[in-house]
């Protein structure tokens, strides 16, 4: 599908992220095109939203409802809404009840729904099956949303993207439509500065994807800060710095980090910048201080981070500081791409307390960190962990052989954690102890230490 008309003046809209959406420019609807591939097995990690039970004892966030739109929809006429949120089994589901036709944009996710009439829309973020995408030379370019509308009244969907159109990055975008039977890749009906627009007739999983061989052009990105204040009487604290694509859903980041890390303080600060995928960046302070340690020295920006949210950098503060100035720079030319003065004075010293995570049985702790472990563990650490589990007879000869036969790192990690977890608390406790010894930094971010 040709993208030659994507720089036309009528498509230009203000820059936005999923957390701070802006008005997409809508043109009259044309036909859309499908690139259908052979039937593929559906990822078992993505259960259908229709299977999610709805009970009266769920906690709901009271939210604004839709208001009416004129019967004749104007091109740029739309309304924003804050969805109701239900939490079930540590998963957030967003709910939107619409009574009139029109364009409606979710303030939380940045999604825009073109409604033909009345309808109840339920949607949530689910994990990508990266192995399936790789089979078709695709990679994630946004969150994967599982969307349901029983009235089938959504005729068009606008998915936030973080590409910079002037660099040509939008030309490599398409949308993956994941169902229980197959996955197809849909060419966009239209691409604006902030959204990929597709016409839809069915539901299930929808998410932006990009060609694996697309050039590493800069994208809109976010620098998010999470602060762990000092614990009395220790004066040491740490500031976790996350470099993430600009179309992540902030509430999803906050929810998943709270689930893994526990109590920490998200610092609201201007976070937008432009970063190059696969390029190295360094973080520094001004002025430099011997009582401030930044680790690692440099790190690569991962532009596909939509399932797990681990820090790119950690700033360790050996004394109480009211403010700190952070600078993010290219490693190759020292060009500063983001610079902020961060206020830490509002974070009081915490009293020592027992975290809820370690109080759980070890096999349940492994269950809660399962997805993060599978996606985040490195190959060398996984190999060392396997060696220790085998040496201590936590896994058997046949289980070790089965693990060695698995080529994909994520599949091998999934096999290891599920095998050990099913053996009970004692085996799970041994695995946690081994992992903390082999890679304490990764274990800390999993909430194991």
C-alpha positions, 0 to 999 in steps of 0.5 A, a space after each residue: 500500500 502506498 504511503 506517498 500521501 502521508 505528508 499531506 498537510 491535512 494529516 498533520 496533528 500535534 505530537 502525542 503519546 498513548 498517555 497524552 493522546 491528541 486528536 487524530 485527523 480523520 479522512 473519509 473511509 476507503 477500502 482497506 487491504 489484508 495480507 493474510 498468512 497461513 493459519 498459525 496456532 494462537 499463543 496460549 499466553 493470550 487468553 480470550 477476553 471473552 473468557 474473563 469472568 465479570 463478578 460483582 465484587 470486582 473493584 471498579 474505577 468510577 469514570 466518565 461516560 460517553 456523551 452524545 455526538 451528532 448523527 452526522 459525524 464531522 471529519 475531526 469531531 471526537 470525544 475523549 473518555 476515561 474508561 472504567 477499570 476492572 482488576 481481575 487476577 492481576 489483569 486490568 480490563 478497560 470498559 467503555 459504554 457508548 450510546 451514540 455513533 461517533 469517534 471516541 478516544 480513550 484517555 488511558 490507552 490512546 485508542 480511538 474507536 469509531 462507533 457505528 452505534 451503541 456498544 459495550 467495548 472491553 479491552 486489555 493489554 495482553 502479551 505478544 507472541 514474539 515467536 509467531 511474529 518472528 516467523 513472518 519477520 515482524 516485531 512489536 511496534 505497540 501494545 497488543 490489545 485484546 478487544 471485544 464488542 458484543 454488539 459489533 458496533 466498532 467499525 474502525 480502530 485507531 492504534 497509537 504509534 510512536 514513529 516519526 513520519 518525516 523519517 519514513 518509519 511509518 512505511 514499515 508499519 502494519 497491524 497484526 490481527 490475532 485470533 484463535 484460528 490465525 494471525 493476519 497482517 493488515 495494511 493501514 487504511 491511513 496513518 496520521 502523525 500519532 495513529 495507525 487506522 484500520 477498518 475492522 469487522 471482527 475482534 480479538 487481538 490488535 497491535 501495531 507491528 513493524 518489519 524486522 528489517 526496518 531501519 533503526 530510525 529515531 522514534 518518540 520515546 519516554 524517560 520514566 523515573 521510579 524512586 525508592 526513598 531511603 529506609 530508616 536508618 539507611 540513607 541509601 536510595 535508588 532511582 530507576 530510569 526506564 527508556 520506553 517507546 512513546 506509545 506504551 500505556 503508562 497505567 500498564 507500566 505502573 500496574 506491572 511494576 507495582 506487581 513485581 517491585 512493590 512500593 516505589 514512587 513514580 516521579 511525574 516529570 516531562 519525559 518525551 524525547 527521541 531515541 534511536 533503536 539499537 543505539 547505546 546511551 549513557 546517563 550522567 548527573 550534573 555536577 558529578 558526585 562520588 556519592 552517586 553511582 549509575 549502573 550500567 555505564 551505557 545501555 541500548 535502547 530497546 524499542 520493542 519493550 511492551 510486555 516487561 518494564 525493567 530499568 535501563 539505568 539505576 541511579 544509587 544515591 549514597 546520601 539524601 538529596 533534595 534534587 538531582 540533574 540527569 542527562 541522557 546522551 548518545 554514547 557515540 557523539 555525547 549529544 544530549 537527548 534528554 535533560 531534567 532536574 528531578 526533585 526528590 525532596 517530597 519523598 520521605 524516609 521510609 520505615 523498615 517493613 516486610 514486603 508482601 512478596 517474600 511472604 508468599 510461598 516460593 512457588 507462588 512467587 515464581 508464578 508472579 514473576 513468570 512472564 518477567 523471568 521468561 522475557 528478561 533473563 539472559 542466555 548466560 544466566 539461564 545456562 548457569 541457573 540450569 547448571 546449579 539446578 542440575 547439580 543440586 538435583 532440583 531437575 532430573 537428567 531427562 529434564 536437563 536434556 529436554 531443556 538443552 534441546 530447546 533452542 529459543 531462549 524464551 521457550 527454554 526459560 519458560 520450560 525451566 520456571 514451569 518445571 521447577 514451580 510445579 515441583 513445589 515450594 522447596 524446589 522453587 525456593 532453591 531456584 530463587 536462591 540460585 537466581 539471586 546468587 547468579 544475577 542479583 541485579 536482575 533478581 532485585 528487579 524481579 522483587 526476589 531480593 
